[in-house]
Amino acid sequence: MDYTLFKIRKLSLRVSEAAKSLVSDYLLGLDAMGVAEDVIEGEGFDVSAYFSIEMDLNPIMVSLKDYLLFLENNLLGFRAGNITIEEIDRTNWEVWKNELKTVRASGRIVIRPPWEEYLPKEGEHVIEINPSMAFGTGHHETTRLCIQAMEEIIENRKVRNVLDVGCGSGILAISAVKLGAYEAIGLDIDPVAVEEAKKNIARNSVSHKVKLLCGYLEGVKGKYDLIVANIFAEAILLMKKELYTRLKDKGVLLVSGIPVSRRDELISGLERAGFIFTRELKEGEWIAVVFGIDKNSN
């Protein structure tokens, strides 16, 4: 009997709270079958990623170490411990997978993994997301906050086109068109995420309304009614001028991935760039912030 059929590799490292979601998202973009976060009281979080036993983890280790170095140089409060790899019984992974259930992201959006069924109620939209390779399953607070804010924005104003910066699994772009936006563009620098988003867009039958770009914001053409960026605060602040120039007059910017501790820094930074703070949503230790813009007043 080939006992490797029952094995899987678990890659783990301990990180500070400021880094846990960023590291989890990155590992999901490196072909991880899934990622789990465990609170270690007083010491931070253990982030564990699960990989096929056949996968060569050497290039993944190199990529992860480069990313950790980037975070160390750019993220306040960043800490990371040693990376460990162990072989575990596949049944442990199946237990984790069974815990990843259907989740309500907003009043009208319900997100389910492929292995779960959900019968939508009147007015609901069910989005199927494969969580195996890219961030955005709906289980993280920042994703839910974005979808909740988008639902309100799209219900209360005319939103023809949406730009999703750092689209990951494509969940926000898909949600935008399900909620009523005419079209959406998903942008990500990670080609793995873009490929996975393409599959999610197809499985949710919105390929005619959602297009994907692999690259940086500087290469995006056009202007948008709504720009969504569920990424970390440093990246948002670095892109603030590009975000401003790509919003239509009276457009809306929605940003998330923001720890409560970075709230004031983020808001003041974007206000200096010409954005107008409108409101914020909070869940746990995370916030999403909505900004208006009035270019005619400049």
C-alpha positions as CSV (number, residue, x, y, z in Angstrom):
1,M,0.0,0.0,0.0
2,D,1.2,3.5,-0.8
3,Y,1.0,5.3,2.5
4,T,1.9,8.6,0.9
5,L,-1.8,8.7,-0.2
6,F,-2.7,9.4,3.4
7,K,0.0,12.1,4.0
8,I,0.0,15.8,3.5
9,R,2.6,18.5,4.3
10,K,2.0,21.2,6.9
11,L,4.1,24.4,6.8
12,S,3.9,26.5,9.9
13,L,5.3,29.7,11.4
14,R,4.4,32.0,14.3
15,V,3.7,35.6,13.4
16,S,2.5,38.8,15.1
17,E,-1.1,39.9,14.8
18,A,-0.2,42.6,12.3
19,A,1.1,40.0,9.9
20,K,-1.2,36.9,10.3
21,S,-3.8,37.7,7.6
22,L,-1.1,38.9,5.2
23,V,0.9,35.7,5.6
24,S,-2.2,33.6,5.4
25,D,-3.3,35.3,2.2
26,Y,0.2,34.9,0.7
27,L,0.3,31.2,1.5
28,L,-3.1,30.7,-0.1
29,G,-1.6,32.3,-3.2
30,L,1.2,29.7,-3.3
31,D,-1.0,26.8,-4.1
32,A,-1.7,25.8,-0.5
33,M,-4.7,23.5,-0.2
34,G,-5.8,25.7,2.7
35,V,-4.5,27.8,5.6
36,A,-5.5,27.9,9.3
37,E,-4.7,30.5,12.0
38,D,-4.4,29.6,15.7
39,V,-4.2,32.1,18.5
40,I,-1.2,31.5,20.9
41,E,-2.1,33.4,24.0
42,G,0.5,36.2,24.6
43,E,2.8,35.0,21.7
44,G,0.9,35.8,18.5
45,F,-0.6,33.5,15.9
46,D,0.5,30.2,14.4
47,V,-0.2,30.2,10.6
48,S,-0.3,26.8,9.1
49,A,-0.6,26.0,5.3
50,Y,-1.3,22.6,3.9
51,F,0.3,21.2,0.7
52,S,0.1,18.1,-1.3
53,I,2.8,15.5,-0.4
54,E,4.0,15.6,-4.1
55,M,4.6,19.3,-4.1
56,D,8.2,20.7,-4.1
57,L,8.2,23.1,-1.2
58,N,11.7,24.6,-1.9
59,P,10.5,27.4,-4.3
60,I,7.6,28.1,-1.9
61,M,10.1,28.5,1.0
62,V,12.2,30.9,-1.1
63,S,9.1,33.0,-2.1
64,L,7.8,33.0,1.5
65,K,11.1,34.1,3.0
66,D,11.3,37.0,0.4
67,Y,7.8,38.1,1.4
68,L,8.5,37.9,5.1
69,L,11.6,40.2,4.5
70,F,9.3,42.6,2.6
71,L,6.9,42.7,5.5
72,E,9.7,43.2,8.0
73,N,10.8,46.3,6.1
74,N,7.3,47.7,5.5
75,L,4.9,46.6,8.3
76,L,4.9,48.1,11.7
77,G,4.8,45.6,14.5
78,F,5.9,42.7,12.3
79,R,7.4,39.6,13.8
80,A,7.9,36.1,12.4
81,G,9.4,32.9,13.8
82,N,11.1,30.0,12.1
83,I,9.3,28.1,9.4
84,T,8.7,24.4,10.1
85,I,7.5,21.7,7.8
86,E,6.0,18.3,8.9
87,E,4.1,15.5,7.4
88,I,0.7,14.8,8.9
89,D,-2.1,12.4,8.3
90,R,-4.5,13.6,5.5
91,T,-7.5,13.0,7.8
92,N,-6.3,16.1,9.8
93,W,-6.7,18.2,6.7
94,E,-10.1,16.7,6.0
95,V,-11.2,17.8,9.5
96,W,-10.0,21.3,8.8
97,K,-11.8,21.3,5.4
98,N,-15.0,20.2,7.0
99,E,-14.8,23.3,9.3
100,L,-14.9,25.6,6.3
101,K,-18.6,26.1,6.0
102,T,-21.0,28.3,4.1
103,V,-20.9,31.8,5.5
104,R,-23.2,34.9,5.2
105,A,-21.1,37.8,4.1
106,S,-23.9,40.4,4.0
107,G,-27.6,40.7,3.8
108,R,-27.7,39.5,0.2
109,I,-24.5,37.6,-0.3
110,V,-23.9,34.0,0.9
111,I,-20.5,32.3,0.1
112,R,-20.1,28.6,0.0
113,P,-17.2,26.2,-0.7
114,P,-17.7,23.7,-3.6
115,W,-18.4,20.8,-1.2
116,E,-21.3,22.5,0.5
117,E,-24.9,23.1,-0.7
118,Y,-27.1,26.1,0.1
119,L,-30.6,26.9,-1.2
120,P,-30.8,30.7,-1.6
121,K,-33.7,32.6,-0.1
122,E,-35.5,35.3,-2.0
123,G,-33.1,38.2,-2.8
124,E,-30.0,36.3,-1.9
125,H,-27.0,35.6,-4.2
126,V,-24.9,32.5,-3.5
127,I,-21.3,32.7,-4.6
128,E,-19.2,29.5,-4.8
129,I,-15.5,30.1,-4.0
130,N,-12.8,27.5,-4.1
131,P,-10.5,28.4,-1.1
132,S,-7.6,26.2,-2.3
133,M,-5.3,28.8,-3.9
134,A,-6.2,32.4,-3.3
135,F,-7.4,34.7,-0.6
136,G,-11.0,35.5,-0.2
137,T,-13.3,32.8,1.1
138,G,-15.7,35.2,3.0
139,H,-14.5,33.8,6.3
140,H,-12.2,36.7,7.1
141,E,-13.6,39.8,8.7
142,T,-12.1,42.1,6.0
143,T,-13.8,40.3,3.2
144,R,-17.2,40.4,4.9
145,L,-16.8,44.1,5.7
146,C,-16.0,44.9,2.1
147,I,-19.1,43.0,0.8
148,Q,-21.3,44.7,3.4
149,A,-20.1,48.1,2.4
150,M,-20.4,47.3,-1.3
151,E,-24.0,46.2,-0.9
152,E,-24.9,49.5,0.7
153,I,-23.0,51.6,-1.9
154,I,-24.4,49.8,-4.9
155,E,-28.0,49.9,-3.5
156,N,-27.8,53.7,-2.9
157,R,-26.0,55.0,-6.0
158,K,-25.4,54.2,-9.6
159,V,-22.3,52.0,-9.9
160,R,-21.6,51.0,-13.5
161,N,-18.0,49.8,-13.1
162,V,-15.9,48.5,-10.2
163,L,-12.1,48.1,-9.9
164,D,-11.0,45.4,-7.3
165,V,-7.3,46.1,-6.5
166,G,-5.7,42.9,-5.1
167,C,-8.6,40.7,-6.2
168,G,-7.2,37.4,-4.8
169,S,-9.9,34.8,-5.4
170,G,-12.1,37.3,-7.2
171,I,-14.7,37.3,-4.5
172,L,-15.2,41.0,-4.3
173,A,-15.4,41.5,-8.1
174,I,-17.9,38.7,-8.3
175,S,-20.0,40.1,-5.4
176,A,-20.0,43.6,-7.0
177,V,-21.7,42.4,-10.2
178,K,-24.1,40.1,-8.3
179,L,-25.1,43.1,-6.2
180,G,-25.9,45.1,-9.3
181,A,-22.7,46.7,-10.8
182,Y,-22.7,46.5,-14.6
183,E,-19.1,45.3,-14.8
184,A,-16.0,44.8,-12.7
185,I,-12.2,44.5,-13.2
186,G,-10.1,42.3,-10.9
187,L,-6.5,43.3,-10.6
188,D,-3.7,41.3,-8.9
189,I,0.1,41.1,-9.2
190,D,0.0,37.3,-8.4
191,P,-0.6,35.2,-11.6
192,V,-1.6,32.3,-9.4
193,A,-4.4,34.3,-7.8
194,V,-5.5,35.6,-11.2
195,E,-5.8,32.0,-12.6
196,E,-7.8,30.9,-9.5
197,A,-10.0,34.0,-9.8
198,K,-10.7,33.1,-13.4
199,K,-12.0,29.7,-12.3
200,N,-14.2,31.3,-9.6
201,I,-15.6,33.8,-12.1
202,A,-16.5,31.0,-14.5
203,R,-18.1,28.8,-11.8
204,N,-20.3,31.7,-10.8
205,S,-21.3,32.5,-14.4
206,V,-20.1,36.1,-14.5
207,S,-17.3,35.8,-17.0
208,H,-19.2,38.2,-19.3
209,K,-19.1,40.9,-16.6
210,V,-15.8,40.4,-14.7
211,K,-12.5,40.8,-16.4
212,L,-9.1,40.1,-14.9
213,L,-5.7,41.9,-15.1
214,C,-2.4,40.6,-13.8
215,G,-0.1,43.6,-13.0
216,Y,0.1,46.8,-11.1
217,L,-2.4,49.7,-10.7
218,E,-0.2,52.0,-12.9
219,G,-1.1,49.8,-15.9
220,V,-4.9,50.1,-15.4
221,K,-6.8,52.3,-17.8
222,G,-10.1,54.1,-17.4
223,K,-11.9,55.5,-14.4
224,Y,-14.3,53.8,-12.0
225,D,-17.4,54.5,-10.0
226,L,-16.1,52.3,-7.2
227,I,-12.6,51.1,-6.3
228,V,-12.2,48.4,-3.7
229,A,-8.9,47.6,-2.1
230,N,-8.8,44.8,0.5
231,I,-5.1,44.9,1.1
232,F,-2.7,46.1,3.8
233,A,-2.5,49.7,4.8
234,E,1.1,50.4,3.5
235,A,0.1,49.4,0.0
236,I,-3.0,51.5,0.0
237,L,-1.1,54.6,1.2
238,L,1.6,54.0,-1.5
239,M,-1.0,53.8,-4.2
240,K,-3.2,56.7,-3.0
241,K,-2.4,59.0,-5.9
242,E,-3.0,56.2,-8.5
243,L,-6.3,55.4,-6.7
244,Y,-7.4,59.1,-6.8
245,T,-6.7,59.5,-10.5
246,R,-8.7,56.3,-11.4
247,L,-11.8,57.4,-9.6
248,K,-14.6,59.1,-11.5
249,D,-15.9,62.5,-10.3
250,K,-18.1,61.7,-7.2
251,G,-16.6,58.1,-7.2
252,V,-16.2,56.0,-4.1
253,L,-13.1,54.3,-2.6
254,L,-13.6,51.4,-0.2
255,V,-10.5,50.1,1.6
256,S,-10.2,47.2,4.0
257,G,-7.5,44.9,5.5
258,I,-7.0,47.7,8.0
259,P,-6.3,46.8,11.7
260,V,-8.0,49.2,14.1
261,S,-4.6,50.3,15.3
262,R,-3.9,51.8,11.8
263,R,-7.2,53.6,11.4
264,D,-6.1,57.2,12.1
265,E,-2.9,56.8,10.0
266,L,-4.9,55.4,7.0
267,I,-7.6,58.0,7.1
268,S,-5.3,61.0,7.5
269,G,-3.1,59.7,4.7
270,L,-5.9,59.4,2.3
271,E,-7.5,62.7,3.3
272,R,-4.2,64.4,2.5
273,A,-4.4,62.8,-1.0
274,G,-7.9,64.4,-1.6
275,F,-10.2,61.7,-0.4
276,I,-13.2,62.6,1.9
277,F,-13.8,60.2,4.8
278,T,-17.4,59.1,4.7
279,R,-17.9,56.2,7.1
280,E,-16.3,53.0,8.5
281,L,-17.4,49.5,9.4
282,K,-15.8,47.4,12.1
283,E,-15.7,43.7,13.0
284,G,-13.4,42.5,15.6
285,E,-10.0,44.2,15.2
286,W,-10.5,45.1,11.6
287,I,-12.2,48.0,9.8
288,A,-13.3,48.9,6.3
289,V,-13.3,52.6,5.4
290,V,-15.4,54.4,2.8
291,F,-14.2,57.6,1.2
292,G,-15.9,59.9,-1.2
293,I,-14.2,62.2,-3.7
294,D,-15.2,65.5,-5.3
295,K,-12.7,66.4,-8.0
296,N,-14.8,69.4,-9.0
297,S,-14.0,71.1,-5.7
298,N,-10.3,71.0,-6.3
